[in-house]
């Protein structure tokens, strides 16, 4: 018996199958492209974290004001080490990342209306009549975009001491930024930016030569630095960060 040949496929059916195959190939290509890009990005960040950027071991997080804590700020020795080890292009990238955050903090600080410009050209906020512990004072200054005052030279001490003597009563006490970080029984006073305040410095009052705690200024007494328990309730002095001038 003679068999009839199978019916020929219509052109429409063939086109549909061809179109379906092309779509599958296109989807597969897109998936492979996405995987390739994701892998490249992952490898880039892996190199970023483990390669030439390994020297940036301290996170600068100015957005939440943590960068101004003494434990998060590079000391002058660390900065010299970093700048000698990290390529210039890396430093430039880090600067580009942190400058917008610094600008945000400075805008906040400058908008604070109670800053006084003293004869040394610096801007300070004096908390009188509000008083608190050193820790609370430190936190309050940062909330305003400021920092506890660092009086590192005698001229600055003289200028600020004259101001607090005019503002407060005789013998009123004002917190500054330096604090004793010593953990082994030895004094290790550090200013807000991490720089050392040596115990043999002439900035100290001879009457407070052996005490630990937090550093303060006393109105009406000698224009020198004093120290005492950080838990005591005192006035405090904030200043505009140097980056904001």
Buried (B, 14 or more C-beta within 10 A) or exposed (E): EEEEEEEEEEEEEEEEEEEEEEEEEEEEEEEEEEEEEEEEEEEEEEEEEEEEBEBBEEEBEBEEBBBBBBEBBBBEEBEEEBEEEBEEEBEEBBEEEBEEBBEBBBEBBBEBEEBEEBEBEBBBBBBBEEBBBBEBBBEBBBEBBBBBBBBBEBEBBBBBBBBBBEBBEEEBBBBBBBBBBEEEEEBBBBBBBBBBBEBEEEBBBEEBEEEBBBBBBBBEBEBBBBBBEBEBEBBBBBBBBEBBE
